[in-house]
Structures are given as structure tokens and as C-alpha cells.
Amino acid sequence: MFLSVLLDASAGAAAGGTGNFSVIMVIYILFIVGLFWFMGRGRKKEEKQAREMQDSVKAGDSITTTSGFYGVVLDVVDDTVIVEFGNNKNCRIPMMKTAIAAVERAEDGVEE
């Protein structure tokens, strides 16, 4: 339907009437801009939630990294966390907070 209106308007523009075509083009452009704005807004909201989750990490929390590894946070220093992977107590790796995909709080896993 919209395409037929657009084609009719373009035919009218060729005949000398540019009013309809201009209005339709402005509406179309506003629709596209609005669509991109809503898409960007959702992405920013997700990024903000991820940043808040990464900033709230503390020692003792179980984490999942973006590459799929599971570990326990031993220490947090600025933008770096020291994570212990597996049962091997010698496997301690410093990594950036931005590599954390999910956090499970230490107190969540404890049943009373």
C-alpha cells in the first residue's frame, strides 16, 4: 500500500505536483530516523546494565566470562579482576572486567 502511494506521488511529481511526494518523503525519513533511534536506545540500556554488573563484582562471586569459562573472583583491582578457574588452586588469571558476561553472587548460592 505504501509503495503504491509512493509511486502515485512520484507520478504526480512528474506531472508538476510535488506537494504529496515531499510529505511522503519527510514521513519516510522520520520513520527511518525513529527506527534507528529506538534500536540505539535499547543497545545503550543493555550496555549500561552490563557495566553496572561488571562494576559490582567483588571477591567470592562466581562469574562466567565472555569466552564461556567459569571461575571465582579472588580480588578486584580497578578494571582488573583475578579469577581462579577450576579446582586447581594454581590457575589464577588476571583479566579485564569487560570480559565478564554473568555474575552469580556468593550469597545467592548459600542456602539457609
N, C-alpha and C positions, 0 to 999 in steps of 0.2 A: 504494500500500500504506500509506504513512504517513498519507495523508489518510483512508483507511478506519479506521485505528487511532484517529486523532484524532476522527473522527465517532462511533465506538463509545464512546470515552472520554467525549465530551461527552454522549452519550445516557445513559451510566452516571451521569454527574454530575447529570443532571436527575432520575435515579431515586434519588439520595441518595448515590452512591459518588463521592467527589471525589478519592480517592487516585490512581487511574490518570491522570486528567486533569492533576493537579498535576505529576506526574512527567514526563509528556509535555511539558507547557509549559516546565518547567525545562530539559529536554534541548533543546527547540527554541530557547529563548533563549540557552543556552550555545553552540549551533551557530552562531547568527547573530553573537554576540559574537566567537567564534573566527574566523569568516569575515572580519569587518571587521578584526580584529587582524592576520591574515596579509596582507590587502591593504595595510594601512598600513605593515607591516614591509617589504614589497617596495618601496614607494614611498620610504621613508626610506633604504633601501640605495642606490637609484638616485640620490637627491639627494646622498648622501654621496659617491658616486663622481664625480658631476658637479662638486661643489665641489672635490674633490681635483684633478681635471683642470684646472679653471679656476685654481686656486691654483698649479699647477706650470707655467703658461705663462711663457715667457721670450723675450727678443728673438731674432728669427730663426726662430721657429716659424711654420708655415703654419696658418691657422685657417679654420674655417667658422663664420659667425655663425648665430644662430637664424633670421635672415631669409633665409639662403641665399647670402650674399656670401662670396667667398674673398678672403683677404688675408694679409699677412705682418706679424707683430708687430715694431714698431720699438723700443718702450720700454714698460716696465711700471712704474706708479706706484700703489702701494696697491691700490685697487679699479678702477683705470682702466688701459686699455692704449691705445697709439697704434698704429693699424693703417694700413698702406699697401695700397690697393686697386688692382688692375690694373697696367698698365705705366707709367701716368702717375705720375711721382715727386712730383707736386704734390698728389696725392689722399691726404692723411693725415688720418685721422679719429680723435679720441679716443672711446673707447666703454667701457662698463662690462664687467667680466669676466663678469658673469652673462649677457651676450649671446653668449658663445662656446659653440657647440654641439659642435665637434670640434677636436682639435688633432693636427697631424702634426709631429713633432719634426724639427728641422733636420738632425740626424744620421741620421734614418731614410731620408731621400731621397737621401743620398750613397752611391754605390756605390764599393767599394774595388777 
